[in-house]
Amino acid sequence: MKRLRIICSVLCLALGVLLTSCSGRTDVSSGESYIFCLNTDRTGLVKISYDIPEGNAQEAAEAVLGELKKPAEEIEYTPALPEDVDVQSCELMGSILAVDFDSDYLNIERIEEKLVRAAVVQSLLRIEDIDGVMFTVGQEPLKDSEGNIIGLMNEDDFVENTGSSPSSYQTDALKLYFANKAGDKLVEQVMDVRYSSNVSKEKLIVEKLMQGPGSSGAYPTINPDTNLLSVTTKDGICYVNFDNTFLTGAYDVLPQITIYSVVNSLVEGTDAARVQITINGESNARYMETVDLSQPLEKNMDWVAVEDEE
């Protein structure tokens, strides 16, 4: 009898181990807290269960970054951050987290680096009170393969790429509104673009508006020194968050022309019905002391020039 009890105990222990191994960190159930790591061959992202600390966002970010570097506990995933890459600092400024890596970050292969960036940023954005993430390497802004500063990243910079590479591209024709020569009307310009599937169309439209028109007969509307902090869409409203520089007009155009170049372009080109422009996350502003930005705005085609007015 004693021997039988021992055998039963051993079998129960083995069964418990088996059940535990079958329910690993990659089996993330609905509503469970998680972060992102890379799959085994580092060609896509994998969700792994992780209880993100509550409370202080700075401390939570430090904990998440540490977890993203820990050796994998299962063969189904690998750490998001390579072993030889170290986080030198992370600092929360308002709702923006700045993460500084050592120079070994630059040694990550280009395609893999996009995945690493996607995993780290999307994991950090799961922390309450963090709305955007910036990467630096040795305190210098991270740049892409073409030498462009990547800048602020948020959830709209990444598509759902779990299990696959986020490096695909797509083409589109954007209908954008810029100023006419007199600066008192909007003129339409169709711009053919090729862009990464990781970039939301809403963000792409605003970035193209900030870059200015690509042909004659149209003129820029947004101060070129403006920083775009974030673009998100929720419940039919596109939220566009600029820094304070946006409030300083740099061109001889009516205030309404600048505002409705953004609003009309977004409503015409996306599923958004209205646009809420904010400054550093706040909506209690007036553009050039003229246009009230406290409420979401609908498109206004009255500001668009008819053909013989252009």
KOLNU-536839 format. One record per residue (C-alpha): x, z, y. Coordinates in nm, 4 decimals, always signed. Layout:
<pts>
<pt><u>X</u><w>Z</w><v>Y</v></pt>
...
</pts>
This chain:
<pts>
<pt><u>+0.0000</u><w>+0.0000</w><v>+0.0000</v></pt>
<pt><u>+0.2803</u><w>+0.0931</w><v>+0.2388</v></pt>
<pt><u>+0.4534</u><w>-0.2364</w><v>+0.1627</v></pt>
<pt><u>+0.1290</u><w>-0.4222</w><v>+0.2321</v></pt>
<pt><u>+0.0953</u><w>-0.2541</w><v>+0.5717</v></pt>
<pt><u>+0.4509</u><w>-0.3538</w><v>+0.6608</v></pt>
<pt><u>+0.3829</u><w>-0.7152</w><v>+0.5664</v></pt>
<pt><u>+0.0638</u><w>-0.7168</w><v>+0.7736</v></pt>
<pt><u>+0.2496</u><w>-0.5724</w><v>+1.0725</v></pt>
<pt><u>+0.5183</u><w>-0.8400</w><v>+1.0473</v></pt>
<pt><u>+0.2549</u><w>-1.1135</w><v>+1.0243</v></pt>
<pt><u>+0.0701</u><w>-0.9796</w><v>+1.3265</v></pt>
<pt><u>+0.3935</u><w>-0.9660</w><v>+1.5265</v></pt>
<pt><u>+0.4793</u><w>-1.3219</w><v>+1.4291</v></pt>
<pt><u>+0.1314</u><w>-1.4379</w><v>+1.5228</v></pt>
<pt><u>+0.1606</u><w>-1.2708</w><v>+1.8608</v></pt>
<pt><u>+0.4913</u><w>-1.4417</w><v>+1.9275</v></pt>
<pt><u>+0.3413</u><w>-1.7749</w><v>+1.8220</v></pt>
<pt><u>+0.0404</u><w>-1.7334</w><v>+2.0501</v></pt>
<pt><u>+0.2620</u><w>-1.6352</w><v>+2.3406</v></pt>
<pt><u>+0.4820</u><w>-1.9405</w><v>+2.2919</v></pt>
<pt><u>+0.1757</u><w>-2.1659</w><v>+2.2803</v></pt>
<pt><u>+0.0596</u><w>-2.0373</w><v>+2.6173</v></pt>
<pt><u>+0.3621</u><w>-2.1102</w><v>+2.8350</v></pt>
<pt><u>+0.4168</u><w>-2.1288</w><v>+3.2085</v></pt>
<pt><u>+0.3249</u><w>-2.4960</w><v>+3.2199</v></pt>
<pt><u>-0.0271</u><w>-2.4181</w><v>+3.0928</v></pt>
<pt><u>-0.1657</u><w>-2.3485</w><v>+3.4397</v></pt>
<pt><u>-0.5349</u><w>-2.2698</w><v>+3.4272</v></pt>
<pt><u>-0.7862</u><w>-2.3330</w><v>+3.7035</v></pt>
<pt><u>-0.7501</u><w>-2.0790</w><v>+3.9833</v></pt>
<pt><u>-0.4104</u><w>-1.9572</w><v>+3.8615</v></pt>
<pt><u>-0.1254</u><w>-1.9284</w><v>+4.1113</v></pt>
<pt><u>+0.1579</u><w>-2.1759</w><v>+4.0613</v></pt>
<pt><u>+0.4625</u><w>-2.3490</w><v>+4.2075</v></pt>
<pt><u>+0.6269</u><w>-2.6835</w><v>+4.1313</v></pt>
<pt><u>+0.9351</u><w>-2.7550</w><v>+3.9224</v></pt>
<pt><u>+1.0674</u><w>-3.0810</w><v>+3.7719</v></pt>
<pt><u>+0.9968</u><w>-3.2141</w><v>+3.4248</v></pt>
<pt><u>+1.2659</u><w>-3.2240</w><v>+3.1565</v></pt>
<pt><u>+1.4098</u><w>-3.5643</w><v>+3.2511</v></pt>
<pt><u>+1.3664</u><w>-3.4906</w><v>+3.6250</v></pt>
<pt><u>+1.1415</u><w>-3.7892</w><v>+3.6912</v></pt>
<pt><u>+0.8305</u><w>-3.6000</w><v>+3.8003</v></pt>
<pt><u>+0.6821</u><w>-3.2667</w><v>+3.8986</v></pt>
<pt><u>+0.5402</u><w>-2.9948</w><v>+3.6752</v></pt>
<pt><u>+0.3181</u><w>-2.7056</w><v>+3.7784</v></pt>
<pt><u>+0.4361</u><w>-2.3697</w><v>+3.6437</v></pt>
<pt><u>+0.2509</u><w>-2.0416</w><v>+3.6717</v></pt>
<pt><u>+0.3913</u><w>-1.8007</w><v>+3.9298</v></pt>
<pt><u>+0.2324</u><w>-1.5143</w><v>+4.1210</v></pt>
<pt><u>+0.3232</u><w>-1.5854</w><v>+4.4819</v></pt>
<pt><u>+0.3833</u><w>-1.2533</w><v>+4.6614</v></pt>
<pt><u>+0.1185</u><w>-1.1595</w><v>+4.9150</v></pt>
<pt><u>+0.1790</u><w>-1.0156</w><v>+5.2581</v></pt>
<pt><u>+0.4922</u><w>-1.1077</w><v>+5.4514</v></pt>
<pt><u>+0.5289</u><w>-1.4893</w><v>+5.4479</v></pt>
<pt><u>+0.9046</u><w>-1.4765</w><v>+5.5126</v></pt>
<pt><u>+0.9634</u><w>-1.2527</w><v>+5.2119</v></pt>
<pt><u>+0.7289</u><w>-1.4633</w><v>+4.9996</v></pt>
<pt><u>+0.9261</u><w>-1.7771</w><v>+5.0923</v></pt>
<pt><u>+1.2532</u><w>-1.6136</w><v>+4.9932</v></pt>
<pt><u>+1.0997</u><w>-1.5118</w><v>+4.6595</v></pt>
<pt><u>+0.9640</u><w>-1.8624</w><v>+4.5926</v></pt>
<pt><u>+1.2980</u><w>-2.0246</w><v>+4.6758</v></pt>
<pt><u>+1.4685</u><w>-1.7855</w><v>+4.4362</v></pt>
<pt><u>+1.2168</u><w>-1.8687</w><v>+4.1633</v></pt>
<pt><u>+1.2690</u><w>-2.2432</w><v>+4.2148</v></pt>
<pt><u>+1.6357</u><w>-2.1986</w><v>+4.1274</v></pt>
<pt><u>+1.5960</u><w>-1.9767</w><v>+3.8214</v></pt>
<pt><u>+1.6847</u><w>-2.1264</w><v>+3.4797</v></pt>
<pt><u>+1.3795</u><w>-2.2647</w><v>+3.2998</v></pt>
<pt><u>+1.2114</u><w>-2.0428</w><v>+3.0431</v></pt>
<pt><u>+1.0698</u><w>-2.3403</w><v>+2.8506</v></pt>
<pt><u>+1.1859</u><w>-2.6896</w><v>+2.7568</v></pt>
<pt><u>+0.8871</u><w>-2.8481</w><v>+2.9324</v></pt>
<pt><u>+1.0392</u><w>-2.8084</w><v>+3.2791</v></pt>
<pt><u>+1.3650</u><w>-2.7697</w><v>+3.4726</v></pt>
<pt><u>+1.4338</u><w>-2.5750</w><v>+3.7955</v></pt>
<pt><u>+1.3384</u><w>-2.7565</w><v>+4.1150</v></pt>
<pt><u>+1.6700</u><w>-2.6713</w><v>+4.2810</v></pt>
<pt><u>+1.9905</u><w>-2.7781</w><v>+4.1029</v></pt>
<pt><u>+2.2242</u><w>-2.4994</w><v>+3.9955</v></pt>
<pt><u>+2.4989</u><w>-2.5911</w><v>+4.2434</v></pt>
<pt><u>+2.2687</u><w>-2.6076</w><v>+4.5478</v></pt>
<pt><u>+2.2375</u><w>-2.2853</w><v>+4.7446</v></pt>
<pt><u>+1.9868</u><w>-2.1819</w><v>+5.0092</v></pt>
<pt><u>+2.1877</u><w>-2.0512</w><v>+5.3028</v></pt>
<pt><u>+1.8917</u><w>-1.9258</w><v>+5.5030</v></pt>
<pt><u>+1.5200</u><w>-1.9560</w><v>+5.5576</v></pt>
<pt><u>+1.3514</u><w>-1.8585</w><v>+5.8810</v></pt>
<pt><u>+0.9825</u><w>-1.8520</w><v>+5.9658</v></pt>
<pt><u>+0.9067</u><w>-1.9657</w><v>+6.3209</v></pt>
<pt><u>+0.5359</u><w>-1.9239</w><v>+6.3789</v></pt>
<pt><u>+0.3836</u><w>-2.1164</w><v>+6.0892</v></pt>
<pt><u>+0.6896</u><w>-2.3417</w><v>+6.0376</v></pt>
<pt><u>+0.9543</u><w>-2.2481</w><v>+5.7791</v></pt>
<pt><u>+1.3094</u><w>-2.3753</w><v>+5.8351</v></pt>
<pt><u>+1.5188</u><w>-2.3882</w><v>+5.5159</v></pt>
<pt><u>+1.8935</u><w>-2.4475</w><v>+5.5381</v></pt>
<pt><u>+2.0900</u><w>-2.5646</w><v>+5.2316</v></pt>
<pt><u>+2.4628</u><w>-2.5881</w><v>+5.1716</v></pt>
<pt><u>+2.6418</u><w>-2.9244</w><v>+5.1625</v></pt>
<pt><u>+2.5885</u><w>-2.9638</w><v>+4.7856</v></pt>
<pt><u>+2.2300</u><w>-3.0610</w><v>+4.8617</v></pt>
<pt><u>+2.3601</u><w>-3.3978</w><v>+4.9837</v></pt>
<pt><u>+2.5025</u><w>-3.4669</w><v>+4.6367</v></pt>
<pt><u>+2.1572</u><w>-3.4862</w><v>+4.4778</v></pt>
<pt><u>+2.0765</u><w>-3.8409</w><v>+4.3659</v></pt>
<pt><u>+1.8430</u><w>-4.0155</w><v>+4.6103</v></pt>
<pt><u>+1.5359</u><w>-4.0522</w><v>+4.3860</v></pt>
<pt><u>+1.5758</u><w>-3.7027</w><v>+4.2441</v></pt>
<pt><u>+1.6145</u><w>-3.5613</w><v>+4.5953</v></pt>
<pt><u>+1.2666</u><w>-3.6866</w><v>+4.6857</v></pt>
<pt><u>+1.1295</u><w>-3.4967</w><v>+4.3885</v></pt>
<pt><u>+1.3278</u><w>-3.1838</w><v>+4.4728</v></pt>
<pt><u>+1.1976</u><w>-3.1998</w><v>+4.8278</v></pt>
<pt><u>+0.8407</u><w>-3.2516</w><v>+4.7075</v></pt>
<pt><u>+0.8621</u><w>-2.9580</w><v>+4.4668</v></pt>
<pt><u>+1.0153</u><w>-2.7177</w><v>+4.7191</v></pt>
<pt><u>+0.7912</u><w>-2.8093</w><v>+5.0123</v></pt>
<pt><u>+0.4679</u><w>-2.8106</w><v>+4.8125</v></pt>
<pt><u>+0.5586</u><w>-2.4758</w><v>+4.6569</v></pt>
<pt><u>+0.6320</u><w>-2.3176</w><v>+4.9950</v></pt>
<pt><u>+0.3110</u><w>-2.4558</w><v>+5.1456</v></pt>
<pt><u>+0.1167</u><w>-2.2546</w><v>+4.8886</v></pt>
<pt><u>+0.2187</u><w>-1.9431</w><v>+5.0827</v></pt>
<pt><u>-0.0436</u><w>-1.8277</w><v>+5.3288</v></pt>
<pt><u>+0.0640</u><w>-1.8649</w><v>+5.6954</v></pt>
<pt><u>+0.3124</u><w>-2.1468</w><v>+5.6226</v></pt>
<pt><u>+0.1840</u><w>-2.4835</w><v>+5.7500</v></pt>
<pt><u>+0.5036</u><w>-2.6874</w><v>+5.7613</v></pt>
<pt><u>+0.8605</u><w>-2.6923</w><v>+5.6279</v></pt>
<pt><u>+1.1830</u><w>-2.8319</w><v>+5.7753</v></pt>
<pt><u>+1.5075</u><w>-2.8894</w><v>+5.5830</v></pt>
<pt><u>+1.8571</u><w>-2.8683</w><v>+5.7271</v></pt>
<pt><u>+2.1943</u><w>-2.8975</w><v>+5.5554</v></pt>
<pt><u>+2.4660</u><w>-2.6883</w><v>+5.7156</v></pt>
<pt><u>+2.2295</u><w>-2.6414</w><v>+6.0124</v></pt>
<pt><u>+2.2071</u><w>-3.0203</w><v>+6.0594</v></pt>
<pt><u>+1.8674</u><w>-3.1939</w><v>+6.0165</v></pt>
<pt><u>+1.8187</u><w>-3.3591</w><v>+5.6775</v></pt>
<pt><u>+1.8158</u><w>-3.7407</w><v>+5.7007</v></pt>
<pt><u>+1.6797</u><w>-4.0095</w><v>+5.4697</v></pt>
<pt><u>+1.8826</u><w>-4.2923</w><v>+5.3164</v></pt>
<pt><u>+1.8463</u><w>-4.4974</w><v>+5.6372</v></pt>
<pt><u>+1.9780</u><w>-4.2199</w><v>+5.8601</v></pt>
<pt><u>+1.6399</u><w>-4.1163</w><v>+6.0016</v></pt>
<pt><u>+1.5722</u><w>-3.7452</w><v>+6.0513</v></pt>
<pt><u>+1.3036</u><w>-3.6375</w><v>+5.8056</v></pt>
<pt><u>+1.1797</u><w>-3.3572</w><v>+6.0273</v></pt>
<pt><u>+0.8725</u><w>-3.1461</w><v>+5.9666</v></pt>
<pt><u>+0.7002</u><w>-3.1842</w><v>+5.6292</v></pt>
<pt><u>+0.3526</u><w>-3.0723</w><v>+5.5268</v></pt>
<pt><u>+0.1006</u><w>-3.1419</w><v>+5.2513</v></pt>
<pt><u>+0.0223</u><w>-3.4881</w><v>+5.3901</v></pt>
<pt><u>+0.3795</u><w>-3.6025</w><v>+5.3244</v></pt>
<pt><u>+0.3303</u><w>-3.5801</w><v>+4.9489</v></pt>
<pt><u>+0.0767</u><w>-3.7264</w><v>+4.7132</v></pt>
<pt><u>-0.0139</u><w>-3.5751</w><v>+4.3778</v></pt>
<pt><u>+0.2932</u><w>-3.6882</w><v>+4.1854</v></pt>
<pt><u>+0.2926</u><w>-3.4486</w><v>+3.8922</v></pt>
<pt><u>+0.4590</u><w>-3.6223</w><v>+3.6001</v></pt>
<pt><u>+0.5729</u><w>-3.9314</w><v>+3.7891</v></pt>
<pt><u>+0.8168</u><w>-4.0472</w><v>+4.0529</v></pt>
<pt><u>+0.6898</u><w>-4.0410</w><v>+4.4139</v></pt>
<pt><u>+0.8886</u><w>-4.3488</w><v>+4.5143</v></pt>
<pt><u>+0.6208</u><w>-4.6208</w><v>+4.5119</v></pt>
<pt><u>+0.5341</u><w>-4.8192</w><v>+4.8244</v></pt>
<pt><u>+0.2225</u><w>-4.9904</w><v>+4.9514</v></pt>
<pt><u>+0.1353</u><w>-5.2342</w><v>+5.2278</v></pt>
<pt><u>-0.1469</u><w>-5.2285</w><v>+5.4783</v></pt>
<pt><u>-0.2624</u><w>-5.3742</w><v>+5.8089</v></pt>
<pt><u>-0.3194</u><w>-5.1018</w><v>+6.0680</v></pt>
<pt><u>-0.5553</u><w>-5.1499</w><v>+6.3606</v></pt>
<pt><u>-0.3911</u><w>-4.9591</w><v>+6.6449</v></pt>
<pt><u>-0.4913</u><w>-4.9107</w><v>+7.0063</v></pt>
<pt><u>-0.2338</u><w>-4.9187</w><v>+7.2858</v></pt>
<pt><u>-0.2613</u><w>-4.9450</w><v>+7.6658</v></pt>
<pt><u>-0.3061</u><w>-5.2670</w><v>+7.8584</v></pt>
<pt><u>-0.0663</u><w>-5.3558</w><v>+8.1396</v></pt>
<pt><u>-0.2761</u><w>-5.1770</w><v>+8.4027</v></pt>
<pt><u>-0.2963</u><w>-4.8626</w><v>+8.1879</v></pt>
<pt><u>-0.6733</u><w>-4.8350</w><v>+8.2332</v></pt>
<pt><u>-0.7965</u><w>-4.9882</w><v>+7.9072</v></pt>
<pt><u>-0.7055</u><w>-4.9976</w><v>+7.5395</v></pt>
<pt><u>-0.6013</u><w>-5.3142</w><v>+7.3612</v></pt>
<pt><u>-0.6127</u><w>-5.3627</w><v>+6.9867</v></pt>
<pt><u>-0.3043</u><w>-5.4559</w><v>+6.7898</v></pt>
<pt><u>-0.2915</u><w>-5.5187</w><v>+6.4155</v></pt>
<pt><u>+0.0392</u><w>-5.4073</w><v>+6.2653</v></pt>
<pt><u>+0.1493</u><w>-5.4953</w><v>+5.9124</v></pt>
<pt><u>+0.3301</u><w>-5.2022</w><v>+5.7518</v></pt>
<pt><u>+0.4995</u><w>-5.1125</w><v>+5.4238</v></pt>
<pt><u>+0.5168</u><w>-4.7407</w><v>+5.3618</v></pt>
<pt><u>+0.5787</u><w>-4.4785</w><v>+5.0973</v></pt>
<pt><u>+0.2780</u><w>-4.3645</w><v>+4.8980</v></pt>
<pt><u>+0.3921</u><w>-4.0096</w><v>+4.9780</v></pt>
<pt><u>+0.2946</u><w>-4.0541</w><v>+5.3440</v></pt>
<pt><u>-0.0695</u><w>-4.0154</w><v>+5.4401</v></pt>
<pt><u>-0.2295</u><w>-4.3026</w><v>+5.6276</v></pt>
<pt><u>-0.3335</u><w>-4.0617</w><v>+5.9020</v></pt>
<pt><u>+0.0239</u><w>-3.9544</w><v>+5.9660</v></pt>
<pt><u>+0.1460</u><w>-4.3132</w><v>+5.9468</v></pt>
<pt><u>-0.1017</u><w>-4.4209</w><v>+6.2164</v></pt>
<pt><u>+0.0045</u><w>-4.1454</w><v>+6.4562</v></pt>
<pt><u>+0.3739</u><w>-4.2155</w><v>+6.3960</v></pt>
<pt><u>+0.3242</u><w>-4.5862</w><v>+6.4667</v></pt>
<pt><u>+0.1380</u><w>-4.5022</w><v>+6.7880</v></pt>
<pt><u>+0.4286</u><w>-4.2808</w><v>+6.8932</v></pt>
<pt><u>+0.6756</u><w>-4.5619</w><v>+6.8229</v></pt>
<pt><u>+0.4831</u><w>-4.7967</w><v>+7.0516</v></pt>
<pt><u>+0.3509</u><w>-5.1517</w><v>+7.0127</v></pt>
<pt><u>+0.5382</u><w>-5.4196</w><v>+6.8264</v></pt>
<pt><u>+0.4357</u><w>-5.7182</w><v>+7.0389</v></pt>
<pt><u>+0.3772</u><w>-5.8166</w><v>+7.4013</v></pt>
<pt><u>+0.0531</u><w>-5.7515</w><v>+7.5834</v></pt>
<pt><u>+0.0328</u><w>-5.3906</w><v>+7.4681</v></pt>
<pt><u>+0.2045</u><w>-5.0831</w><v>+7.6093</v></pt>
<pt><u>+0.2837</u><w>-4.7331</w><v>+7.4734</v></pt>
<pt><u>+0.0600</u><w>-4.4358</w><v>+7.5463</v></pt>
<pt><u>+0.2349</u><w>-4.1277</w><v>+7.4024</v></pt>
<pt><u>+0.5392</u><w>-3.9559</w><v>+7.5504</v></pt>
<pt><u>+0.8287</u><w>-4.0703</w><v>+7.3236</v></pt>
<pt><u>+0.9819</u><w>-3.7207</w><v>+7.3283</v></pt>
<pt><u>+0.6710</u><w>-3.5740</w><v>+7.1652</v></pt>
<pt><u>+0.7122</u><w>-3.4080</w><v>+6.8254</v></pt>
<pt><u>+0.4383</u><w>-3.4526</w><v>+6.5685</v></pt>
<pt><u>+0.4034</u><w>-3.1177</w><v>+6.3925</v></pt>
<pt><u>+0.1343</u><w>-3.1985</w><v>+6.1372</v></pt>
<pt><u>-0.1573</u><w>-3.4245</w><v>+6.0483</v></pt>
<pt><u>-0.4287</u><w>-3.3037</w><v>+5.8123</v></pt>
<pt><u>-0.7851</u><w>-3.4090</w><v>+5.7359</v></pt>
<pt><u>-1.0647</u><w>-3.1764</w><v>+5.6301</v></pt>
<pt><u>-1.4444</u><w>-3.2199</w><v>+5.6244</v></pt>
<pt><u>-1.4276</u><w>-3.5513</w><v>+5.8077</v></pt>
<pt><u>-1.2083</u><w>-3.4202</w><v>+6.0912</v></pt>
<pt><u>-0.8485</u><w>-3.5333</w><v>+6.1343</v></pt>
<pt><u>-0.6364</u><w>-3.2560</w><v>+6.2885</v></pt>
<pt><u>-0.3351</u><w>-3.3872</w><v>+6.4817</v></pt>
<pt><u>-0.0925</u><w>-3.1185</w><v>+6.5936</v></pt>
<pt><u>+0.1644</u><w>-3.2053</w><v>+6.8626</v></pt>
<pt><u>+0.4160</u><w>-2.9904</w><v>+7.0468</v></pt>
<pt><u>+0.3908</u><w>-2.9128</w><v>+7.4195</v></pt>
<pt><u>+0.5703</u><w>-3.2334</w><v>+7.5161</v></pt>
<pt><u>+0.2563</u><w>-3.4304</w><v>+7.4362</v></pt>
<pt><u>+0.0874</u><w>-3.2793</w><v>+7.7439</v></pt>
<pt><u>+0.3460</u><w>-3.4416</w><v>+7.9716</v></pt>
<pt><u>+0.2549</u><w>-3.8037</w><v>+8.0330</v></pt>
<pt><u>+0.5490</u><w>-4.0407</w><v>+8.0360</v></pt>
<pt><u>+0.3689</u><w>-4.3655</w><v>+8.1215</v></pt>
<pt><u>+0.1439</u><w>-4.4847</w><v>+8.4019</v></pt>
<pt><u>-0.1766</u><w>-4.4798</w><v>+8.1990</v></pt>
<pt><u>-0.5036</u><w>-4.2936</w><v>+8.2411</v></pt>
<pt><u>-0.5212</u><w>-3.9671</w><v>+8.0443</v></pt>
<pt><u>-0.8202</u><w>-4.0996</w><v>+7.8502</v></pt>
<pt><u>-0.6164</u><w>-4.3975</w><v>+7.7350</v></pt>
<pt><u>-0.3580</u><w>-4.1765</w><v>+7.5670</v></pt>
<pt><u>-0.6192</u><w>-3.9594</w><v>+7.3979</v></pt>
<pt><u>-0.8432</u><w>-4.2395</w><v>+7.2774</v></pt>
<pt><u>-0.5517</u><w>-4.4482</w><v>+7.1581</v></pt>
<pt><u>-0.5072</u><w>-4.1680</w><v>+6.9036</v></pt>
<pt><u>-0.8758</u><w>-4.1004</w><v>+6.8373</v></pt>
<pt><u>-0.9904</u><w>-4.4624</w><v>+6.8078</v></pt>
<pt><u>-0.6944</u><w>-4.5631</w><v>+6.5896</v></pt>
<pt><u>-0.7545</u><w>-4.2780</w><v>+6.3449</v></pt>
<pt><u>-1.1327</u><w>-4.3136</w><v>+6.3225</v></pt>
<pt><u>-1.1094</u><w>-4.6913</w><v>+6.2824</v></pt>
<pt><u>-0.8296</u><w>-4.6736</w><v>+6.0262</v></pt>
<pt><u>-0.9231</u><w>-4.3752</w><v>+5.8071</v></pt>
<pt><u>-1.2232</u><w>-4.1902</w><v>+5.6660</v></pt>
<pt><u>-1.2173</u><w>-3.9395</w><v>+5.9518</v></pt>
<pt><u>-1.5262</u><w>-3.9345</w><v>+6.1747</v></pt>
<pt><u>-1.3681</u><w>-3.7209</w><v>+6.4484</v></pt>
<pt><u>-1.0230</u><w>-3.6174</w><v>+6.5667</v></pt>
<pt><u>-0.9107</u><w>-3.2727</w><v>+6.6804</v></pt>
<pt><u>-0.5889</u><w>-3.2811</w><v>+6.8840</v></pt>
<pt><u>-0.4054</u><w>-2.9491</w><v>+6.9006</v></pt>
<pt><u>-0.0922</u><w>-2.8318</w><v>+7.0776</v></pt>
<pt><u>+0.1260</u><w>-2.6040</w><v>+6.8653</v></pt>
<pt><u>-0.1821</u><w>-2.5348</w><v>+6.6569</v></pt>
<pt><u>-0.3981</u><w>-2.4360</w><v>+6.9568</v></pt>
<pt><u>-0.7017</u><w>-2.6344</w><v>+7.0738</v></pt>
<pt><u>-0.7526</u><w>-2.4644</w><v>+7.4110</v></pt>
<pt><u>-0.5775</u><w>-2.7350</w><v>+7.6144</v></pt>
<pt><u>-0.6672</u><w>-3.0052</w><v>+7.8628</v></pt>
<pt><u>-0.4651</u><w>-3.3239</w><v>+7.8580</v></pt>
<pt><u>-0.3257</u><w>-3.3968</w><v>+8.2043</v></pt>
<pt><u>-0.5867</u><w>-3.1520</w><v>+8.3394</v></pt>
<pt><u>-0.8508</u><w>-3.4163</w><v>+8.2616</v></pt>
<pt><u>-0.9452</u><w>-3.4498</w><v>+7.8948</v></pt>
<pt><u>-1.0819</u><w>-3.1408</w><v>+7.7202</v></pt>
<pt><u>-0.9180</u><w>-3.0970</w><v>+7.3774</v></pt>
<pt><u>-1.1107</u><w>-2.7866</w><v>+7.2722</v></pt>
<pt><u>-1.3487</u><w>-2.9818</w><v>+7.0446</v></pt>
<pt><u>-1.3088</u><w>-3.2698</w><v>+6.7969</v></pt>
<pt><u>-1.3554</u><w>-3.6099</w><v>+6.9620</v></pt>
<pt><u>-1.5428</u><w>-3.9137</w><v>+6.8355</v></pt>
<pt><u>-1.4152</u><w>-4.2653</w><v>+6.8978</v></pt>
<pt><u>-1.5090</u><w>-4.4166</w><v>+7.2320</v></pt>
<pt><u>-1.5002</u><w>-4.7952</w><v>+7.2383</v></pt>
<pt><u>-1.5917</u><w>-4.8025</w><v>+7.6082</v></pt>
<pt><u>-1.2215</u><w>-4.7640</w><v>+7.6791</v></pt>
<pt><u>-1.1359</u><w>-5.0803</w><v>+7.4846</v></pt>
<pt><u>-1.0865</u><w>-5.3904</w><v>+7.6956</v></pt>
<pt><u>-1.3017</u><w>-5.6929</w><v>+7.6263</v></pt>
<pt><u>-1.1048</u><w>-6.0094</w><v>+7.5635</v></pt>
<pt><u>-1.1178</u><w>-6.1532</w><v>+7.9154</v></pt>
<pt><u>-1.0201</u><w>-5.8173</w><v>+8.0681</v></pt>
<pt><u>-0.6888</u><w>-5.7877</w><v>+7.8777</v></pt>
</pts>
